[in-house]
Amino acid sequence: MIEVQVRLARAEDREAVLAFCQHTWENQSDYIHLVWDKWFVEPEGRIFVAVVNDVPVGIERVFMVSDSEAWWEGLRVDRAYRGLGIARILESQIQQFLWENNVKISRCIVRSEDKVMLGMMARRNRSVIGDYIPHRSIPISTVESSSDSVFTQLNNQDFTFAWELVKSPDFYGENNCFYVSPGAKWQELKIELFKNLIERGLVWGIKQSDRLVGLAIESSLENKSPETFWIGYVRGTKESLPILLLELRHLAFQKKYSSIGGFFTTCDLLLNYLEKGEFWKSYTGFFSLFQWDNLSS
């Protein structure tokens, strides 16, 4: 029986980790080499490394999206060491770290084609709380304006009405109230976060007769082209959502992006409007969002 130890990543682990990450999948390239340097220095994240004789054979990263929420990503195990329980060993150490730091909630996403990870989640009795499909589109130079609709960047004066829209059950879109924060990390859209996003100029809305009827929040991806305008949240009425999607494509053009995209919840109405608004699915499956309680695991 081999002896596996777990520690935090060191600078000298980089070469060995990237070497075995070249063989993560048979017919798909990995992205760890694109994000490793950023991951290594981000203070909110921790890369846990499983080692045998101090040689890295597995990694997993946890990122604190807030004081109470952790995001799990980047589980990788060297092919020569798979089937030995290394994923479980890494997970145990991360759970202990989160428990010691009183981080209550954990989340991760799993592709619908990743049967290994889906099986692992099932064995851990972890629940799916939402499914998401990534979409893309092309920015447009003009958009036909509706006489009673105004697309605008929201500010602090709009906060009260915007927050009411986020919390109201009478609107369509992200019903679980999650913001896909930079790096594609699902985070609960709490009031403090929402205030911060408005103050940073990242929230855009549709107003009809001075009433806010739809809004969207900008985000970004860490390992994708900076040429993509990324949407982290959308919500609105049946009438405002088609207008909002077109205005966002126009906004992306004004900001000189070459494409626009986002992860969108599998709400039939929203998916129908995305198709009509010439957004196409950039993945043939979907991503399942899992959530579990660290303190009871």
VEXDRENPA-126808 format. One record per residue (C-alpha): x, y, z. Coordinates in steps of 0.001 Angstrom, whole numbers, padded with zeros to 6 digits, always signed. Last residue first. Layout:
BEGIN
XYZ...
//
This chain:
BEGIN
-020488+016107+005892-022570+018127+008383-020350+021181+008699-019407+021194+005045-023006+021508+003860-023462+020490+000234-024149+022039-003166-023975+020636-006679-024527+022596-009906-025046+020368-012932-023526+021563-016219-025299+020813-019477-024802+018841-022654-024106+019918-026236-021837+022781-025189-021657+026196-026861-025446+026425-027127-026379+029211-029531-027559+032752-028810-029514+034132-031757-032120+036090-029742-034762+033506-030681-032581+030769-029218-031908+032769-026061-035612+033546-025778-036476+029838-025836-033785+029080-023264-035227+031784-020999-038758+030398-021235-037633+026829-020696-035585+027705-017591-032449+025585-017824-030236+028147-016095-027885+030135-018303-024087+030059-018301-022764+033031-020249-021660+034411-023582-020801+037387-025758-018339+037570-028646-015843+039911-030348-015866+042502-027576-015508+046174-028526-017377+047630-025523-019986+049012-027920-020334+045563-029504-020809+043919-026105-023449+046547-025310-025277+045645-028524-025339+041973-027571-026548+043013-024120-029310+045089-025707-030497+042051-027651-030630+039906-024516-032444+042623-022543-035091+043102-025239-035864+039371-025292-035982+039342-021459-038215+042408-021072-041572+041029-022227-041475+037765-020303-040293+039702-017262-036711+039843-016025-033609+038152-014708-030086+037637-015979-026853+036759-014155-023138+036246-014818-022903+037502-018410-019478+037389-020085-018269+039744-022804-015704+037628-024652-012480+039110-026064-010653+038307-022833-010389+034785-024241-011070+032047-021727-009165+030779-018694-010286+033266-016050-013857+033868-017163-015686+037155-016651-018824+038686-015104-021403+041325-016046-024785+041436-014336-028164+041542-016086-031462+043249-015282-035128+043284-016207-038370+045104-015405-037219+048303-013671-040101+050766-013746-039364+054234-015193-042098+053761-017809-040261+050600-018883-036723+050202-017577-034305+047523-018734-031213+047071-016598-027444+046773-016433-025299+045833-013422-021481+045880-013601-020886+049539-012712-018612+048777-009754-021129+050300-007316-023827+048015-008743-021618+044945-008222-020815+046002-004652-024472+046453-003781-025230+043001-005194-022467+041425-003120-023811+043005+000065-027398+041941-000759-026550+038315-001352-026289+036771-004816-025196+033307-003764-022017+032416-005608-021453+030080-008564-017830+030126-009700-017232+030533-013430-013808+032255-013110-015428+035590-012334-018767+035199-010496-021731+033224-011801-024324+034987-009655-026854+032710-008015-030407+033652-007090-031927+030167-007345-034516+031469-009814-031964+032764-012304-034240+033678-015186-037875+034711-014921-039599+037298-012706-042609+037111-010379-040815+035319-007545-039288+038661-006435-035840+038655-004800-033795+039940-007745-036515+042405-008775-036730+043787-005230-032949+044205-005283-033185+046261-008466-035948+048458-007026-033895+049256-003925-030587+049659-005801-031655+052060-008537-030264+055146-006799-027002+053260-006283-026454+052930-010014-027813+050887-012908-026373+051055-016424-029238+051640-018838-031520+050067-021427-034702+052115-021851-038012+050644-022986-041250+052477-023906-040467+053255-027545-038710+049948-028111-035267+050374-029605-034171+048457-032685-030649+047278-031992-027463+048265-033760-023875+047044-034009-024554+043470-032899-022303+041326-030738-022100+037630-031705-023584+034923-029519-022640+032242-027043-024474+029907-024673-023432+027749-021727-026157+025466-020330-026932+025315-016617-028587+022799-014308-029598+023573-010738-029588+022388-007121-028046+018961-007689-027638+017228-004353-024663+015448-002858-025180+011927-001535-021371+011357-001504-021855+008274-003714-023967+010395-006073-021248+013065-006310-018656+010403-007160-020917+008941-009824-021347+012374-011375-017573+012803-011267-016956+009536-013139-019867+010057-015538-018480+013335-016840-020805+013785-019838-023283+015957-017891-020452+018283-016924-019999+018782-013180-020226+022033-011234-019046+022636-007679-020414+023982-004416-019508+024084-000727-021384+025801+002112-020405+026282+005774-016922+027770+005864-016169+027662+009607-012399+027876+009072-011694+024555+010810-014554+022951+008861-013179+024298+005593-009712+022866+006245-011162+019530+007368-013297+019329+004227-010212+020075+002142-008252+017286+003819-011057+014781+003336-011467+015753-000312-007801+015156-001040-007979+011689+000517-011184+010877-001380-009608+011917-004678-006548+009785-003862-008650+006658-003347-006288+004305-005165-008273+003955-008392-006067+006418-010231-002366+006536-009446-000768+005971-012869-003364+008247-014430-002166+011172-012315-005159+012581-010454-006886+015902-011150-009628+017747-009268-009582+021304-010639-012515+022850-008817-014295+023282-005495-015970+026604-004591-016369+027555-000948-019070+029714+000636-019243+031218+004160-016711+034049+004115-017276+034523+000392-016096+033034-002915-013524+031046-000957-011681+028946-003535-010862+025248-003180-008436+023471-005481-007734+019803-006037-004485+018105-006972-003074+014640-007566+000174+012720-008056+002720+015282-006853+006112+013713-005916+006947+014014-002196+007426+010224-001899+003777+010045-002988+002100+013454-003007-001476+014723-002956-001584+018477-003554-004140+020933-002177-004409+024230-004054-005849+026940-001812-007716+030021-003034-008706+033394-001595-005097+034645-001591-004686+034152-005356-001007+033398-005997-001089+029735-007049-004385+030021-008867-002995+032686-011183+000082+030615-012030-002005+027473-012486-004687+029038-014725-003628+028299-018308-001701+025119-017471-004814+023802-015719-006906+024102-018898-007004+020484-020061-007263+019333-023671-010011+016941-024711-009933+013594-026479-008465+011180-023943-008879+013210-020769-006567+014196-017913-003395+013324-019823-001718+016739-020053-002615+017205-016383+000138+014683-015534+002843+017044-016820+001196+020191-015496+001395+018791-011979+005040+017713-012273+006186+021054-013675+004254+023207-011187+005136+021401-007980+008261+023566-007457+006139+026580-006577+004548+024703-003717+000972+023472-003404-000559+022872+000011-000086+019453+001578-001560+015963+001327+000275+012709+001989-000217+009364+000303+001575+006209+001487+001431+003361-001015+000000+000000+000000
//
